[in-house]
Amino acid sequence: MATGHRMFYLLQLLLSIYIIILRVDAATYRAAPQPTAALLGQTVKLRCSFDDLQIEDVVNWFGPPDFQHISKGRNVHKRYTRYSVVDSNADFGEFNLEIRDVQLEDDGVYRCSTFSAGEAVDASLTVIVPPAEPPEIIPNRRSVAVGQSLHITCRSRGGLPPPKLTWNNGTVSVDHTFVQSRTLDNGEVIQDLKIPAVAKWDNGVNMSCKADQGFPNLVKPRVASLVLDVKYSPTVYAVQTLWSVKEGTFTNLTCFVDSNPRTIVRWKKLDGPLPIKGRESNWSFLLTKVSRSDTGIYQCQADNGVGPADSATISLDVLYPPTIQKTFDEKVNVLFGKSDFSLECKAEGNPKPHIRWRRTNTNLYFNNPLSFSRSDYQTEGEYECVAESVGFSATVKRTVVDVIGRPAILGGPDTLRTSQGSSLTLLCEVNADPLPESITWSWRSINGQEVVLSGNTFSGLDLTRRTTDMGADGILVIDPVSTSNAGEYTCTAQNMFGTDSRGFNVLVEGPPVFVIAVVTGVLVVSIFLTVVAGICIARKWGCVCCKMKTGDVHVPDDNKHPPLPKQTTVIMELEDFAGNIRPERPHWAEKDPYAINISYHHSAMQNPVHADTERRKLYSDENRPQRKQIHGSAYNRGAHHNPVIHSHVGNYRQTKEKRLPVQHDGWADAVDLF
């Protein structure tokens, strides 16, 4: 039993080895036949080639009908006059079958084989006959109203193989649920397209039917097309529902209409007659120069006979600048004291103007109407009504408010204090229209005596009157004032409408003894300190000069400069620091005078020489007139500033040119006087 199994396995092994050996020696396809298509009358080549062909291997071709034997090796059966085996080379294993002038009977399945190659390979040859005409759409033109059904048919005649029909909506294939195909006995191919209800969006759609035989490289698909004509009622849209334009400009009111067939638009104005100057152009209504009367609602209406008509409305808003109506005069007279007086300003414009009041040449605005709780002369003047609208300049109308009536004296009762010997002025400001006929003054003394004042009532009294923009002023002046002038003074103004008055209570005080005493004391002390300071300065400089060497002064031998005199006038300048007078050191005291080119002032050389004692006398009180003469204009300015304390001290810049001569033995010094 074991021996039998071993023999079986051995036989199987030998058989496998034999089969492998056979396969190694068998031929294989290098190029097997492939399905091929050719147009009727063309030449076609079916390729077939092998590798590892043996000498005993024979290549055969078989073809339609029913795999008839066409060739053996290079030899073709005599029945196949248009057939031949080309490129036949046994060494290379190529056995290609060529068919010339392809006919319909050549259509079928072909086989190229050899015994050692194992299973043979088949390939089909399709002979193509293009249709004589493109497909046809029936009907070729179809108009349908929106909502109705649409049925159109595509038909293709002739052609092998029969073409395949497809419907496209533009570039998109139509859903197959709307398509039904059929083939007639005569070879015609028909495809029906049925749409239950067309929409307005289907209008103008390009429906195309394509006939395709499936070989686009040899025969291009044939196409027929139909543009759908869907009738639908108009739909009107306003390009812009609100037009806001300025008066005098061009305006184009436009509507857009969607309809089939196209319709004409008719225009009308809902709130009045259509402007005669307007012109209809297609779907637009043109106004070359719009005016405010053109404001309103316009309607464009379209009707094409398919279904209901449609319309749209456009509102035209004409903008124009504000115009102030005549609700007040250029001049308004108001009685003084009238209450609840007002001026109302009315203006027309689009947009609606904002109305305010203001005084002329000011930016202070008031609400409209302009109201006065009480009319007086302060409210009198020029006012402007200002009407403003967005997009336009402001419109202004002026009026003058003229207040007439009794006089009104500014201010109320007042108490004035003055001193004996001074001057007193009382001002009575009167506003009045017309001007006051009279402005009178009366006085009631502290004893109760009442007097109507005139120019000669008492000494020093002066009464004057002057005209002003708002009326007149009454002026009372008393110069000098005495204690007997104390009392109550009353100013009374009168015109044709009435009178007004104002009182002044005048209190007269005695002379200011304490103040005079203080000023006198300060003056005496200042004079005393000034004299003491001058004496100290003179003594100090006198001692210094005594210690200096007298005699000749060594001068360099230079002919360009004359020698200095033995006795030289020294020019001293004094500086005032908060009322203290002290000498300032000369700026060039220790320098060679010739080294800095000092020139002698003529006035300095010509001034008289004074000794120290004389200089002290010069600054004493009894020589004050002479000092005034020395200081000149500086005295006058100093006296004006403070005649009591600083009558002899002047301004630095105005006293700098004045020189005070001081005599010393020996070298001459100079100090600026401030």
Long-range contacts (C-beta under 8 A, 24 or more apart in sequence): 25-52, 25-54, 25-116, 26-52, 26-116, 26-117, 26-118, 27-51, 27-52, 27-53, 27-54, 27-57, 27-93, 27-114, 27-116, 27-117, 28-52, 28-117, 29-117, 29-121, 30-93, 31-94, 32-112, 32-121, 32-123, 33-110, 33-111, 33-112, 33-121, 33-122, 33-123, 34-123, 35-123, 35-124, 35-125, 35-126, 36-123, 36-124, 36-125, 36-126, 37-125, 37-126, 37-127, 37-128, 37-215, 37-218, 38-99, 38-102, 38-125, 38-126, 38-127, 38-128, 38-218, 39-102, 39-127, 39-128, 39-129, 39-130, 39-218, 39-219, 40-102, 40-103, 40-104, 40-127, 40-128, 40-129, 41-101, 41-102, 41-103, 42-101, 42-102, 43-98, 43-99, 43-100, 43-101, 43-102, 44-98, 44-99, 44-102, 44-125, 45-86, 45-96, 45-97, 45-98, 45-99, 46-96, 46-97, 46-98, 46-99, 46-110, 46-112, 46-123, 46-125, 47-96, 48-94, 48-95, 48-96, 48-97, 48-112, 49-92, 49-93, 49-94, 49-95, 49-96, 50-93, 50-95, 50-114, 50-117, 51-93, 52-93, 53-90, 53-93, 53-114, 53-116, 54-116, 57-114, 57-115, 57-116, 57-117, 58-114, 58-115, 59-93, 59-95, 59-112, 59-113, 59-114, 60-112, 60-113, 60-114, 61-85, 61-95, 61-97, 61-110, 61-111, 61-112, 62-110, 62-111, 62-113, 63-106, 63-108, 63-109, 63-110, 63-111, 64-105, 64-106, 64-107, 64-108, 64-109, 64-110, 65-108, 67-109, 67-111, 70-97, 70-110, 71-95, 71-97, 99-125, 102-127, 103-127, 104-129, 104-160, 126-161, 126-215, 127-160, 128-160, 128-161, 128-213, 128-215, 128-218, 128-219, 129-158, 129-159, 129-160, 130-159, 130-213, 130-219, 131-156, 131-157, 131-158, 131-159, 131-163, 131-211, 131-213, 131-222, 132-157, 132-158, 132-159, 133-157, 133-158, 133-222, 134-211, 134-222, 134-223, 134-224, 135-163, 135-165, 135-209, 135-210, 135-211, 135-222, 135-223, 135-224, 136-224, 137-207, 137-209, 137-224, 137-225, 137-226, 140-226, 141-226, 141-229, 142-226, 142-228, 142-229, 143-229, 143-230, 143-231, 144-198, 144-228, 144-229, 144-230, 144-231, 145-230, 145-231, 145-232, 145-306, 146-198, 146-199, 146-200, 146-203, 146-230, 146-231, 146-232, 146-233, 146-306, 146-307, 147-197, 147-198, 147-199, 148-197, 148-198, 149-194, 149-195, 149-196, 149-197, 149-198, 150-193, 150-194, 150-195, 150-198, 150-202, 150-228, 151-192, 151-193, 151-194, 151-195, 152-192, 152-193, 152-207, 152-226, 153-190, 153-191, 153-192, 153-193, 154-190, 154-191, 154-192, 154-193, 154-209, 154-224, 155-188, 155-189, 155-190, 156-188, 156-189, 156-190, 156-211, 156-222, 157-186, 157-187, 157-188, 158-187, 159-187, 159-211, 159-213, 161-213, 161-214, 162-187, 162-189, 162-213, 163-189, 163-211, 163-212, 163-213, 163-221, 163-222, 164-189, 164-211, 164-212, 164-213, 164-214, 165-189, 165-190, 165-191, 165-209, 165-210, 165-211, 166-191, 166-209, 166-210, 166-212, 167-191, 167-193, 167-207, 167-208, 167-209, 168-207, 168-208, 168-209, 168-210, 169-205, 169-206, 169-207, 170-205, 170-206, 174-207, 198-228, 198-230, 199-230, 200-230, 200-232, 200-258, 200-260, 202-228, 202-230, 203-228, 203-229, 203-230, 203-231, 203-232, 203-260, 204-228, 204-230, 229-260, 230-260, 231-260, 231-261, 231-306, 232-259, 232-260, 232-306, 232-307, 233-259, 233-304, 233-306, 233-307, 233-308, 233-309, 233-310, 234-258, 234-259, 234-263, 234-302, 234-303, 234-304, 234-309, 234-310, 235-259, 235-310, 236-265, 236-300, 236-301, 236-302, 236-310, 236-311, 236-312, 237-312, 238-300, 238-312, 238-313, 238-314, 240-314, 241-312, 241-313, 241-314, 241-315, 242-314, 242-315, 242-317, 243-314, 243-315, 243-316, 243-317, 244-317, 244-319, 245-290, 245-316, 245-317, 245-318, 245-319, 246-318, 246-319, 246-320, 246-391, 247-290, 247-291, 247-292, 247-318, 247-319, 247-320, 248-289, 248-290, 248-291, 249-289, 249-290, 250-286, 250-287, 250-288, 250-289, 250-290, 251-286, 251-287, 251-290, 251-294, 251-316, 252-284, 252-285, 252-286, 252-287, 253-284, 253-285, 253-286, 253-287, 253-298, 253-300, 253-314, 253-316, 254-283, 254-284, 254-285, 255-283, 255-284, 255-300, 255-302, 255-312, 255-314, 256-283, 257-283, 257-300, 257-302, 257-310, 259-302, 259-304, 259-306, 260-304, 260-306, 261-304, 261-306, 262-304, 263-302, 263-303, 263-304, 264-302, 265-300, 265-301, 265-302, 266-300, 266-301, 266-302, 267-298, 267-299, 267-300, 267-301, 268-298, 268-299, 268-301, 269-296, 269-297, 269-298, 269-299, 270-296, 270-297, 270-298, 270-299, 270-313, 271-296, 271-297, 272-296, 274-298, 290-316, 290-318, 291-318, 292-318, 292-320, 292-350, 294-318, 295-350, 317-350, 318-350, 319-350, 319-351, 319-389, 319-391, 319-392, 320-349, 320-350, 320-392, 321-349, 321-389, 321-392, 321-393, 321-395, 322-347, 322-348, 322-349, 322-353, 322-387, 322-388, 322-389, 322-392, 322-394, 322-395, 323-347, 323-348, 323-349, 323-387, 323-395, 324-385, 324-387, 324-395, 324-396, 324-397, 328-385, 328-399, 329-399, 330-398, 330-399, 330-400, 331-399, 331-400, 331-402, 332-399, 332-400, 332-401, 332-402, 333-402, 333-403, 333-404, 334-372, 334-375, 334-379, 334-401, 334-402, 334-403, 334-404, 335-375, 335-403, 335-404, 335-405, 336-375, 336-376, 336-377, 336-403, 336-404, 336-405, 336-406, 336-408, 336-433, 336-497, 337-374, 337-375, 337-376, 337-405, 337-406, 338-374, 338-375, 339-373, 339-374, 339-375, 340-371, 340-372, 340-373, 341-371, 341-372, 341-375, 342-369, 342-370, 342-371, 342-372, 343-369, 343-370, 343-383, 343-385, 343-399, 343-401, 344-368, 344-369, 344-370, 345-369, 345-370, 345-385, 345-387, 345-397, 347-385, 347-387, 347-395, 349-387, 349-389, 349-392, 349-395, 350-389, 351-389, 351-390, 351-391, 352-389, 353-387, 353-388, 353-389, 353-395, 354-387, 354-388, 354-389, 355-385, 355-386, 355-387, 356-385, 356-386, 356-388, 357-383, 357-384, 357-385, 357-386, 358-383, 358-384, 358-386, 359-383, 359-384, 360-384, 360-398, 375-403, 376-403, 376-408, 376-431, 377-403, 377-408, 377-431, 377-432, 377-433, 377-470, 377-471, 378-431, 379-403, 380-433, 380-470, 402-433, 403-433, 404-433, 404-434, 404-497, 405-432, 405-433, 405-497, 405-498, 406-432, 406-495, 406-497, 406-498, 406-499, 406-500, 407-431, 407-432, 407-436, 407-471, 407-493, 407-494, 407-495, 407-498, 407-499, 407-500, 408-432, 408-500, 409-491, 409-493, 409-500, 409-501, 409-502, 411-502, 412-502, 413-502, 413-503, 413-504, 413-505, 414-502, 414-503, 414-504, 414-505, 415-504, 415-505, 415-506, 415-507, 416-504, 416-505, 416-506, 416-507, 417-507, 417-509, 418-481, 418-506, 418-507, 418-508, 418-509, 419-481, 419-508, 419-509, 419-510, 419-511, 419-512, 420-480, 420-481, 420-482, 420-483, 420-508, 420-509, 420-510, 420-511, 421-480, 421-481, 421-482, 421-511, 422-480, 422-481, 423-477, 423-478, 423-479, 423-480, 423-481, 424-477, 424-478, 424-479, 424-481, 424-485, 424-506, 425-475, 425-476, 425-477, 426-475, 426-476, 426-477, 426-489, 426-491, 426-504, 426-506, 427-473, 427-474, 427-475, 428-473, 428-474, 428-475, 428-476, 428-491, 428-493, 428-502, 429-468, 429-470, 429-471, 429-473, 430-471, 430-472, 430-473, 430-474, 430-491, 430-493, 430-500, 431-470, 431-471, 432-470, 432-471, 432-472, 432-493, 432-495, 433-471, 434-495, 434-496, 435-467, 435-471, 435-472, 435-495, 436-471, 436-472, 436-493, 436-494, 436-495, 437-494, 437-495, 437-496, 438-493, 438-494, 439-465, 439-472, 439-474, 439-491, 439-492, 439-493, 440-491, 440-492, 440-494, 441-474, 441-476, 441-489, 441-490, 441-491, 441-492, 442-489, 442-490, 442-492, 443-487, 443-488, 443-489, 443-490, 444-487, 444-488, 444-490, 445-484, 445-486, 445-487, 446-486, 446-487, 453-489, 458-484, 458-485, 481-508, 482-508, 483-508, 483-510, 519-644, 522-644, 522-645, 523-644, 523-645, 526-579, 526-644, 526-645, 526-646, 527-621, 529-579, 530-581, 530-619, 530-648, 531-619, 531-620, 531-621, 533-580, 533-581, 533-582, 534-581, 534-616, 534-619, 535-616, 535-619, 537-574, 537-581, 537-582, 537-583, 538-612, 538-615, 538-616, 539-612, 540-583, 541-572, 541-583, 541-612, 541-662, 541-664, 541-669, 542-612, 542-664, 545-664, 545-665, 545-666, 545-669, 546-665, 548-664, 548-665, 548-666, 548-667, 549-666, 550-665, 550-666, 551-666, 553-667, 555-594, 556-592, 556-594, 558-594, 561-594, 564-593, 564-668, 567-609, 567-663, 567-665, 568-667, 568-668, 569-604, 569-605, 569-607, 569-609, 569-661, 569-662, 569-663, 569-668, 570-661, 570-662, 570-663, 570-664, 570-668, 570-669, 570-670, 571-601, 571-604, 571-659, 571-660, 571-661, 571-662, 571-670, 571-671, 572-660, 572-662, 572-669, 572-670, 572-671, 572-673, 573-656, 573-659, 573-660, 573-670, 573-671, 573-672, 573-673, 573-674, 574-660, 574-671, 574-672, 574-673, 574-674, 575-652, 575-672, 575-673, 575-674, 576-649, 576-652, 576-674, 579-645, 579-646, 579-649, 581-649, 583-671, 584-671, 584-672, 584-674, 585-671, 586-669, 586-670, 586-671, 587-672, 588-670, 589-669, 601-659, 603-659, 604-659, 604-661, 607-659, 607-661, 608-661, 609-661, 609-663, 610-661, 610-662, 610-663, 611-663, 612-662, 612-663, 615-660, 615-662, 618-660, 624-648, 630-658, 630-660, 631-655, 631-658, 632-658, 634-658
